[in-house]
Amino acid sequence: MKNYEMSREEKKFIKEYDITQYDRPSLTADMAVFAILTAEDATEYRKDPRKQLGVLMIRRGTFPYKDCYALPGGFARKDESIEETAFRELKEETSLESAFLEPFGMFSRPGRDPRGWIISQGFLALVDAEKYQIRAGTDAWEAKWFYINVEQDEMKKHVRKDSAEICTRYRLQLERDGERLSALVDEKRTFQSHHETVEYEIVEDDGFAFDHAEIILRAYLSLKARTAQSGRIVFDLMPELFTLNTLQEAHEIILGEKLLTPNFRRKMAPFVIETDELVTGPGHRPAKLFRRNLEAFYAMEG
């Protein structure tokens, strides 16, 4: 296909075009980084340590929202894509590298940032928490994993002849080392002429900076939906070698329900390869270790 070439008239138009006649927003990337964490109270000698889902937070060292917790993130530069911004900020603020990183939502509500018109691209990020030692940098003075808990408080449905609304209230809680952050976030799904629109509103917010309670909730709901759909995404929370029990446990933590082991293993069978290695430990029978079957894992879905 021939590359597009501008005409002389178009080049003249571009040269004379005044982009400053329009207000321009700043663009940021904010990363909701999830990992499977070992619970603090998991001390029983002959049992597997209890695991929980965690999200990485940054205590802000500067205004606005100084001393509040925010997601790692920052402003885009002119010479980089928003994906490059996300990887750069994640490394600068936390030292995390090689994370699964995927855009999942744009956040542009007027007034979301007191500094001005700032639009944020939200990214869902997944890491193996045991692989990294996190540290804080730039405008952050503390990087910390929090255990995350999301509960559905209530749901109301309003069905009419040609439209419908489903209103769901979520209670988001983050907790670690005696610190607790909490928020209530409403989700409103509106169906009009078979088309769906979704809106979110933060009703209560205790300890979160900006609209990051909403970003965390939406990232969590995306992770949960992707886990229920195929489960492929969960592999990015795993170390290079893992047991099928730990893989199933990760699914159950995200979904919030127990899974039937035979059914789960049949579903995962195409995506794993058994190795010759075993994991052993006090009070445990040796368990086989597996790795991703990359050929099947990255195959196109039908």
C-alpha positions in Angstrom: 0.0 0.0 0.0 1.4 3.4 -1.0 2.3 5.7 1.9 0.2 8.8 2.2 1.9 12.0 1.0 0.7 15.4 1.8 0.0 17.9 -1.0 1.6 21.3 -1.1 -1.7 22.8 0.1 -2.0 20.4 3.0 1.6 21.1 4.1 0.8 24.8 4.0 -2.3 24.2 6.1 -0.4 22.2 8.7 2.4 24.8 8.9 -0.2 27.5 9.6 -2.4 25.5 11.9 -2.6 27.0 15.4 -3.2 24.1 17.8 -3.1 26.6 20.8 -6.6 27.8 19.9 -7.9 24.7 21.6 -7.4 23.8 25.3 -5.2 20.8 25.7 -5.2 18.3 28.6 -2.2 16.7 30.2 -2.0 12.9 29.9 -0.9 10.5 32.6 -0.6 6.8 33.0 -1.8 5.1 36.3 -1.1 1.5 37.0 -3.2 -0.9 39.1 -0.5 -3.5 40.0 -1.8 -6.7 41.4 0.0 -9.7 43.0 -0.7 -12.7 45.1 0.6 -12.1 48.6 1.2 -14.3 51.6 -1.1 -13.3 54.4 0.5 -11.8 57.6 -1.2 -14.3 59.9 -0.1 -17.4 57.9 2.2 -18.9 60.5 1.0 -22.5 61.0 3.9 -24.8 60.5 2.3 -27.7 58.6 -0.1 -25.8 56.4 0.4 -23.8 53.2 0.5 -20.1 54.0 -2.8 -18.4 53.3 -2.6 -16.2 50.2 -4.5 -13.0 49.4 -4.7 -10.7 46.4 -2.7 -7.5 46.8 -2.5 -4.1 45.0 0.6 -1.8 45.1 0.1 1.7 46.4 2.3 4.8 46.7 2.1 7.2 49.6 2.5 10.6 48.0 5.3 12.8 49.1 4.1 16.0 47.5 0.9 18.0 47.0 -1.8 17.5 45.9 -3.0 14.7 48.2 0.2 14.7 50.2 0.4 11.6 52.5 -2.5 10.0 50.8 -2.1 6.7 48.8 -2.2 6.7 45.0 -1.4 4.2 42.3 2.0 4.4 40.7 1.9 6.6 37.7 2.9 9.9 36.1 2.8 12.3 33.2 3.5 11.3 29.6 6.4 12.9 27.7 6.2 14.2 24.2 8.7 11.6 22.8 7.0 8.5 24.2 3.8 6.5 23.8 1.4 6.1 26.8 2.6 2.5 27.1 6.2 3.6 27.3 5.1 6.1 30.0 3.5 3.3 32.0 6.6 1.1 31.9 8.9 4.1 32.7 6.8 5.3 35.6 6.4 1.8 37.0 10.2 1.3 37.1 11.0 4.8 38.4 8.4 4.7 41.2 8.7 1.1 42.3 11.7 -0.6 40.6 9.3 -3.1 39.0 10.2 -4.3 35.5 8.8 -6.8 33.0 5.3 -6.7 34.4 2.2 -7.7 32.4 0.8 -4.3 31.5 -2.4 -3.7 29.6 -4.6 -0.6 29.1 -8.2 -1.1 30.4 -9.8 2.3 30.8 -9.6 6.0 30.2 -10.4 8.4 33.1 -11.4 11.9 32.1 -14.1 13.1 34.4 -13.8 16.9 34.8 -12.4 17.9 38.2 -10.7 14.5 38.8 -7.4 16.3 39.4 -7.2 19.6 41.3 -4.1 20.6 39.3 -6.1 21.0 36.0 -7.4 19.2 33.0 -5.6 15.9 33.3 -6.7 12.7 31.6 -5.4 9.3 32.8 -5.0 6.1 30.9 -5.5 3.2 33.4 -3.3 0.1 33.1 -3.9 -3.3 34.6 -0.5 -4.7 35.7 0.3 -8.2 37.1 3.6 -9.3 38.7 5.0 -12.2 40.8 5.5 -10.3 44.1 8.3 -12.7 45.2 10.4 -11.6 42.3 10.8 -8.0 43.2 11.9 -5.8 46.1 9.8 -2.6 45.7 11.1 0.8 46.5 9.7 4.3 46.2 11.1 7.1 44.2 10.4 10.5 42.5 7.4 12.2 44.3 6.6 9.1 46.3 8.1 8.4 49.7 6.7 4.9 50.4 5.7 2.0 48.1 3.6 -0.6 49.8 1.5 -3.7 49.0 -2.0 -3.7 50.4 -4.4 -6.6 50.7 -7.5 -5.9 48.7 -11.1 -6.8 49.4 -14.1 -5.9 47.2 -17.6 -6.6 48.3 -20.9 -5.9 46.5 -23.0 -4.0 48.9 -26.2 -3.9 46.9 -27.7 -4.1 43.5 -30.8 -2.3 42.2 -32.5 -3.0 38.8 -34.9 -0.7 37.0 -36.4 -2.3 33.9 -38.6 -0.3 31.6 -40.2 -1.0 28.2 -37.3 0.3 26.1 -34.4 0.7 28.6 -33.0 -0.7 31.8 -30.6 0.4 34.6 -28.5 -1.8 36.9 -27.0 0.1 39.8 -24.4 -1.7 41.9 -22.6 -0.4 45.0 -19.1 -1.8 45.7 -17.2 -1.5 49.0 -13.4 -1.3 48.4 -11.0 -1.9 51.3 -7.3 -2.0 51.3 -5.5 -3.1 54.5 -1.9 -3.8 55.6 0.1 -3.2 58.8 -2.7 -1.6 60.6 -3.4 0.9 57.8 -6.8 0.8 56.1 -8.1 2.6 53.0 -11.8 2.4 52.1 -14.2 3.7 49.5 -17.8 3.2 48.3 -18.1 3.3 44.5 -21.4 3.1 42.5 -21.5 1.5 39.1 -24.5 2.3 36.9 -25.1 0.3 33.7 -27.7 1.8 31.4 -29.1 -0.2 28.5 -30.8 1.9 25.8 -31.8 0.4 22.4 -29.7 -2.7 23.2 -26.6 -0.5 23.8 -24.8 -0.4 27.1 -23.1 2.6 28.8 -21.3 2.4 32.2 -20.7 5.2 34.7 -18.9 5.2 38.0 -19.2 7.5 41.0 -17.1 7.6 44.2 -19.6 8.0 47.0 -17.2 7.8 50.0 -13.4 7.9 50.0 -11.1 7.5 52.9 -7.4 7.6 52.2 -7.2 7.4 48.4 -5.7 10.2 46.2 -7.5 11.6 43.1 -10.1 9.1 41.7 -7.8 6.1 42.2 -10.5 4.2 44.2 -12.5 4.0 41.0 -9.4 3.0 38.9 -8.6 0.2 41.4 -12.1 -1.1 41.4 -12.4 -1.1 37.6 -9.0 -2.8 37.3 -10.1 -5.5 39.8 -13.4 -6.1 38.0 -11.5 -6.4 34.7 -9.1 -8.9 36.2 -12.0 -10.9 37.7 -13.9 -11.0 34.4 -10.7 -12.1 32.4 -10.0 -14.8 35.0 -13.6 -16.2 34.7 -13.4 -16.1 30.9 -10.3 -18.1 30.2 -7.9 -17.8 33.1 -4.9 -17.1 30.9 -4.3 -13.7 32.6 -3.6 -15.4 35.9 -0.4 -17.0 34.6 1.2 -13.5 34.9 0.8 -13.7 38.7 2.8 -17.0 38.8 6.5 -17.6 39.1 8.2 -19.3 36.2 7.6 -22.7 37.8 4.4 -23.4 39.8 2.2 -26.2 41.1 -1.3 -26.8 39.8 -2.5 -26.2 43.3 -1.0 -22.7 43.5 -2.4 -21.9 40.1 -5.9 -23.0 41.2 -5.5 -21.1 44.4 -4.7 -17.9 42.5 -7.9 -18.4 40.4 -10.0 -18.9 43.5 -8.6 -15.8 45.3 -9.5 -13.6 42.3 -12.9 -15.2 41.7 -13.8 -15.5 45.4 -15.0 -19.0 45.1 -13.8 -22.6 45.3 -13.3 -24.5 42.0 -13.7 -28.2 41.3 -10.2 -29.5 40.9 -10.8 -32.0 38.1 -12.7 -29.4 36.0 -10.0 -26.8 36.7 -7.2 -29.0 35.6 -8.9 -30.0 32.4 -9.4 -26.4 31.6 -5.8 -25.5 32.3 -4.2 -28.7 30.7 -3.6 -27.1 27.2 -1.7 -24.1 28.8 0.8 -25.9 31.1 3.8 -28.2 30.6 4.9 -30.7 33.2 8.6 -30.4 34.2 10.9 -33.0 35.9 11.2 -30.8 39.0 9.4 -31.2 42.3 8.6 -28.9 45.1 9.1 -30.4 48.6 8.6 -29.0 52.2 7.9 -30.0 55.8 4.5 -31.7 56.0 4.0 -31.9 52.3 4.1 -34.6 49.7 6.4 -33.8 46.7 4.4 -31.9 44.1 5.1 -31.6 40.4 6.1 -28.3 39.0 4.7 -26.9 35.8 5.5 -24.0 33.4 3.5 -22.2 30.7 3.0 -24.0 27.4 3.9 -20.9 25.4 2.9 -22.4 22.1 -0.7 -22.9 23.3 -0.7 -19.9 25.5 -0.1 -17.3 22.8 -2.2 -19.1 20.1 -5.0 -17.0 18.7 -8.3 -17.6 20.2 -11.1 -18.8 17.9 
